[in-house]
Amino acid sequence: MSGNKAIALATGGTGGHVFPAQALAEELGARGYRLMLITDRRGDIYGGPLGALETHTIRAAGVSGQGFGARLGAAVQLGLGYFQARRLLRELAPAAVVGFGGYPSVPTMMAASHLKLRTAIHEQNAILGRANRLLAPRVRRIALSFERTADLREADQKRSLWTGNPVRPEIAAIAAQSYPSIEAGQAIRLLITGGSQGAQILGETVPAAIGSLPEEMRKRLRISQQVRAEQLEFVTDAYRTAGIAADVRAFFDDMPKRLGEAHLLIARAGASTTAELTCVGRPAILIPYPYAVDDHQTANAARLCDDGGAWMIPQKDLTPDALADRLMQLLAKPEVLTAAGAAAARIGMPEATRNLADMVAGLVDDAEKNQGGTGS
């Protein structure tokens, strides 16, 4: 390929920030772009497409929820990271720099802006994260996972594009799979997840709620539940005692298959979870993690509920009785679940990876056409 086709990705932190960067890396790599990763000290643990990239490590630290001394120390680390990133970017001279939120992206994106490089950020949640809130006024393009994103300034909206949130290729591959019909007397499949590490409250509450359902309904249920390793025995025994068919594990390596077969999910409302269930078009009962920064999981869940694809139960209201009541209402009316699945599918974007890659490729083309022009 002619010209400068180098693109730097700035990411780190949680999977919600890393997964879309990984999807973009895979797509842009397939298009022939040369990619490099700028991240913090945790970057050496990445596998897949990110782990194969030319990787550069800089200083970074989070400042949220810490005392004054810790915040001061974090500010120093971010300052050092800025100068490291500035030097790196001068040497690497990428045509574009893309950030994915989280504090590890801040030094690189600030340096790229000051160097007048072509810049873009991707926001995974329905509320603009703190790092992206700082960066949004300084970048050329803002990619959004949700059509309506809170805390995005009106002045920045004209530079934003609703791309969706990239999902794993194996999830996107089943996006066209229709919602499984619920026939009278036949099995109803529930998928319960709490993120990559499981959620303790789901392991405690969900089996109790399901165990209190009428026997006729319990007999129809087929449960797949991801739990913490220390809860495996307890949750397995709870389902066995209630006479419920359940597959309980700390990790499912066939999640796309289980998601495609599911009639209903019970899950947190993280960015990756909401992107995957809308991509495939599956209804969900969402229990947002209440301690997430800026309570972004509640914002994610609210968007799905507003569009008719999910029901939300705040964690403070999550009791076995409350969850059992909701399940009774939904499982007794298959047409409601089917309609909610269709609503979720309408807001899903299986083409999100392509959309994001097209936007970034446009930045690179723009940089080639305007050598020496303003970047940010």
Residue pairs with C-beta under 8 A, 6 or more apart in sequence:
1 32
1 33
3 95
3 368
4 93
4 94
4 95
4 364
4 367
4 368
5 32
5 33
5 34
5 95
5 364
6 33
6 34
6 35
6 36
6 92
6 93
6 94
6 95
7 28
7 33
7 34
7 35
7 36
7 94
7 95
7 96
7 97
7 98
7 360
7 364
8 35
8 36
8 37
8 38
8 89
8 92
8 94
8 96
8 97
8 98
8 108
8 112
9 21
9 24
9 25
9 35
9 36
9 37
9 38
9 50
9 53
9 97
9 98
9 99
9 100
10 38
10 39
10 85
10 97
10 98
10 99
10 100
10 104
10 105
10 108
10 109
10 112
11 17
11 18
11 21
11 37
11 39
11 50
11 99
11 100
11 101
11 102
11 104
11 105
12 18
12 39
12 40
12 42
12 43
12 60
12 102
12 103
12 104
12 105
13 40
13 42
13 101
13 102
13 103
13 104
14 102
15 196
15 272
16 124
16 125
16 270
16 271
16 272
17 100
17 101
17 102
17 104
17 105
17 124
18 46
18 50
18 100
19 166
19 167
19 168
19 272
20 100
20 122
20 124
20 165
20 166
20 356
21 37
21 50
21 98
21 100
21 122
22 46
22 48
22 49
22 50
23 166
23 167
23 168
23 169
23 352
23 353
23 356
24 98
24 122
24 166
24 353
24 356
24 357
24 360
25 35
25 37
25 49
25 50
25 53
26 48
26 49
26 169
26 353
27 166
27 353
27 354
27 356
27 357
28 35
28 357
28 360
28 361
29 35
29 49
31 357
31 361
33 361
33 364
35 53
35 54
36 53
36 54
36 55
36 56
36 92
36 94
37 43
37 46
37 50
37 53
37 54
37 55
37 56
38 55
38 56
38 57
38 58
38 85
38 88
38 108
39 46
39 55
39 56
39 57
39 58
39 104
40 57
40 58
40 59
40 60
40 81
40 104
41 57
42 104
43 50
43 55
43 57
44 55
44 57
46 55
56 88
56 92
58 80
58 81
58 84
58 85
58 88
58 104
58 107
58 108
59 77
59 78
59 80
59 81
59 84
59 107
60 77
60 78
60 81
60 103
60 104
60 106
60 107
61 73
61 74
61 77
61 78
61 103
62 74
62 103
63 70
63 71
63 74
63 75
63 78
63 103
64 130
64 293
65 293
66 74
74 103
78 103
78 106
78 107
79 107
81 106
81 107
81 108
82 107
82 110
82 111
83 111
84 107
85 107
85 108
85 110
85 111
85 112
86 111
86 114
86 115
88 108
89 97
89 108
89 111
89 112
89 115
89 117
90 115
94 117
95 118
95 363
95 364
95 367
95 368
96 117
96 118
96 119
96 120
96 360
96 363
96 364
96 367
97 108
97 109
97 112
97 117
97 118
97 119
97 120
98 119
98 120
98 121
98 122
98 360
99 105
99 106
99 108
99 109
99 119
99 120
99 121
99 122
99 131
99 132
99 135
99 139
100 121
100 122
100 124
101 121
101 122
101 123
101 124
101 129
101 131
101 132
102 129
102 131
103 131
105 121
105 131
105 135
106 131
106 134
106 135
109 119
109 121
109 135
109 138
109 139
110 135
110 138
112 119
112 375
112 376
113 119
113 135
113 138
113 139
113 375
113 376
115 375
116 373
116 374
116 375
116 376
117 367
117 375
117 376
118 140
118 363
118 364
118 366
118 367
118 375
118 376
119 138
119 139
119 140
119 141
119 363
119 375
119 376
120 139
120 140
120 141
120 142
120 143
120 359
120 360
120 363
121 132
121 135
121 136
121 139
121 141
121 142
121 143
122 143
122 145
122 163
122 165
122 356
123 129
123 132
123 142
123 143
123 144
123 145
123 149
124 145
124 165
124 271
124 272
124 275
125 145
125 146
125 149
125 271
125 296
125 297
125 299
125 300
126 145
126 146
126 148
126 149
126 150
126 296
126 299
126 300
126 302
126 303
127 149
127 150
127 151
127 294
127 295
127 296
127 299
128 136
128 149
128 150
128 151
128 152
129 293
129 294
129 296
130 293
130 294
132 142
133 151
136 142
136 152
136 153
136 156
137 153
137 155
137 156
138 376
139 159
139 376
140 159
140 363
140 375
140 376
141 159
141 160
141 161
141 359
141 363
142 152
142 156
142 159
142 160
142 161
143 160
143 161
143 163
143 355
143 356
143 359
144 152
144 160
144 161
144 162
144 163
145 163
145 164
145 165
145 271
145 275
145 352
146 162
146 300
146 303
147 162
147 347
148 303
149 160
150 299
151 294
152 160
161 355
161 359
163 349
163 352
163 355
163 356
163 359
164 275
164 348
164 349
164 351
164 352
164 355
164 356
165 271
165 272
165 274
165 275
165 349
165 352
166 275
166 352
166 353
166 356
167 272
167 275
167 276
167 279
167 350
167 352
167 353
168 256
168 276
169 353
170 256
171 255
171 256
171 259
171 276
171 279
171 280
172 279
172 350
172 351
172 353
173 256
174 256
174 259
174 260
174 280
175 279
175 280
175 281
175 348
175 350
177 260
177 280
179 263
179 281
179 282
179 337
179 338
179 341
179 342
179 345
180 189
180 260
180 261
180 262
180 263
181 334
181 338
182 188
182 263
182 334
182 337
182 338
185 220
186 220
187 220
187 221
187 222
188 220
188 221
188 222
188 263
188 264
188 331
189 221
189 222
189 224
189 258
189 261
189 262
189 263
189 264
190 210
190 221
190 222
190 223
190 224
190 262
190 263
190 264
190 265
190 266
191 224
191 225
191 258
191 259
191 262
191 264
191 265
191 266
191 267
191 282
192 202
192 206
192 223
192 224
192 225
192 226
192 265
192 266
192 267
193 225
193 226
193 252
193 255
193 265
193 266
193 267
193 268
193 273
194 200
194 202
194 203
194 226
194 227
194 267
194 268
195 268
195 270
195 273
195 289
196 251
197 228
198 226
198 227
198 228
198 231
198 250
199 228
199 268
199 287
199 289
200 228
200 231
201 287
201 315
201 318
202 225
202 227
202 266
202 287
203 225
203 227
203 228
203 231
203 234
203 235
204 231
205 318
205 319
205 320
205 323
206 225
206 266
206 323
207 225
207 235
207 238
207 239
207 242
208 238
208 320
209 320
209 321
209 322
209 323
209 324
209 327
210 218
210 221
210 223
210 239
210 242
210 244
210 324
210 327
211 218
211 238
211 239
211 241
211 242
211 244
212 320
212 321
212 324
213 221
213 324
213 327
213 328
213 331
214 328
215 243
217 328
217 331
218 242
218 243
218 244
219 243
221 244
221 245
222 245
222 246
223 239
223 244
223 245
223 246
223 247
223 248
224 246
224 247
224 252
224 258
224 262
225 235
225 246
225 247
225 248
225 249
226 249
226 250
226 251
226 252
227 235
227 248
227 249
227 250
228 250
229 250
232 248
232 249
232 250
235 246
235 248
236 246
236 248
239 245
239 246
239 248
240 246
252 258
259 265
259 276
259 277
259 280
259 282
260 280
262 282
263 282
263 283
263 334
263 337
264 282
264 283
264 284
264 285
264 330
264 331
264 337
265 277
265 282
265 283
265 284
265 285
266 284
266 285
266 287
266 323
267 273
267 277
267 284
267 285
267 286
267 287
268 286
268 287
268 288
268 289
268 297
269 286
269 287
269 288
269 289
269 297
269 298
269 300
269 301
269 304
269 312
270 289
270 292
270 297
270 300
271 296
271 300
274 286
274 300
274 301
274 303
274 304
275 348
275 349
275 352
277 284
277 309
277 310
277 344
277 348
278 304
278 309
278 344
278 345
278 347
278 348
278 349
279 348
279 349
279 350
279 352
280 345
280 348
281 341
281 342
281 344
281 345
281 348
282 341
282 344
283 309
283 310
283 311
283 330
283 337
283 340
283 341
283 343
283 344
284 304
284 309
284 310
284 311
284 344
285 310
285 311
285 312
285 313
285 323
285 326
285 327
285 330
286 297
286 300
286 301
286 304
286 305
286 310
286 311
286 312
286 313
287 312
287 313
287 314
287 315
287 318
288 295
288 297
288 298
288 300
288 301
288 312
288 314
288 315
289 297
289 315
290 297
290 298
290 314
290 315
290 316
298 312
298 314
301 310
301 312
302 312
303 347
304 310
304 344
304 347
305 311
305 312
307 343
307 344
307 346
307 347
308 339
308 340
308 343
309 340
309 341
309 343
309 344
309 345
309 346
309 347
310 340
310 344
311 326
311 330
311 340
313 322
313 323
313 326
329 336
330 336
330 337
331 337
349 355
367 375
